[in-house]
Amino acid sequence: MTDPNRRAVLVFGAILAITPSAVLAVTRPPVVLFICPAGTANSAIARELFRKRAKERGIAATAFSRGLHIEDHISVPLRQRLDAESIDTRRDGFSDLKPKDVRAADIVVTFAPLPAAYRPDKLRDWSAVPSVNDAWPAARADLDRRIDALLDSIATAKAGKSK
């Protein structure tokens, strides 16, 4: 075997030795899971705001939301405000939280205490966000601030990995 061929075989072998999870860890965008008690208000709103801000800022990230016990928790006035702002909380449908959801997430954001069975490593407690139904302007401002900070941390982490 000539030297160039041998090098090609060694490089190809090294590529094959990389595990798929290692490749994903380097190449896939981070996954953010938003969780709230009902799964239809805080978590779904945060998911949609996060997606919009990530797109505006050019930050690759995936977001999904879950509820502890699904229940329509959006008041008529809030629905009207959300519709006026093109925030579609129903876009993905609604699902109860499952252990696989937490395992799939790199970052978990919760608006309420989680059951003891769920103890993710990268947990962010957003339970102090004002009520989206009762105090939308304050809640929206707080969510915007928190989402920007979360996106800043994702961008910083990505910049650190690319060095």
Residue pairs with C-beta under 8 A, 6 or more apart in sequence:
1 9
26 161
29 60
29 61
29 62
30 61
30 62
30 106
30 107
30 154
30 157
31 61
31 62
31 63
31 64
31 104
31 105
31 106
31 107
32 50
32 61
32 62
32 63
32 64
32 105
32 106
32 107
32 108
32 109
32 150
33 63
33 64
33 65
33 66
33 101
33 102
33 104
33 105
33 107
33 108
33 109
34 42
34 43
34 44
34 46
34 47
34 50
34 63
34 64
34 65
34 66
34 109
34 110
34 111
35 43
35 65
35 66
35 67
35 68
35 97
35 108
35 109
35 110
35 111
35 112
35 114
36 42
36 43
36 44
36 65
36 67
36 68
36 110
36 111
36 112
37 67
37 68
37 69
37 73
37 111
37 112
38 67
38 68
38 69
38 70
38 71
38 72
38 73
39 65
39 66
39 67
39 68
39 69
39 70
39 71
39 94
39 95
39 96
39 97
40 67
40 70
40 71
40 72
40 73
40 74
40 89
40 94
41 73
41 74
41 78
41 89
41 132
41 133
42 111
42 126
42 129
42 132
43 65
43 66
43 67
43 109
43 111
44 65
44 89
44 90
44 92
44 94
45 82
45 87
45 89
45 132
45 143
46 65
46 109
46 111
46 126
46 143
46 147
47 63
47 64
47 65
47 89
47 92
48 87
48 88
48 89
48 91
49 87
49 143
49 144
49 147
50 61
50 63
50 147
50 150
50 151
51 63
53 144
53 147
53 148
53 151
54 60
54 61
54 63
54 151
57 151
57 155
59 151
59 154
59 155
59 158
61 151
61 154
64 92
64 101
64 105
65 92
66 95
66 96
66 97
66 98
66 101
67 94
67 95
67 96
67 97
68 96
68 97
68 112
68 114
68 115
69 96
70 94
70 95
70 96
73 133
74 82
74 89
74 132
74 133
75 133
77 133
78 132
78 133
78 136
81 136
82 88
82 89
95 101
97 118
99 117
99 118
102 108
102 118
102 120
105 120
105 122
106 122
107 122
107 124
107 150
107 154
108 118
108 120
108 122
108 123
108 124
109 123
109 124
109 126
109 150
110 123
110 124
110 125
110 126
110 127
111 126
111 127
111 129
112 127
113 127
114 123
124 150
126 146
128 142
129 139
129 142
129 143
129 146
130 138
130 139
130 142
131 139
132 139
132 140
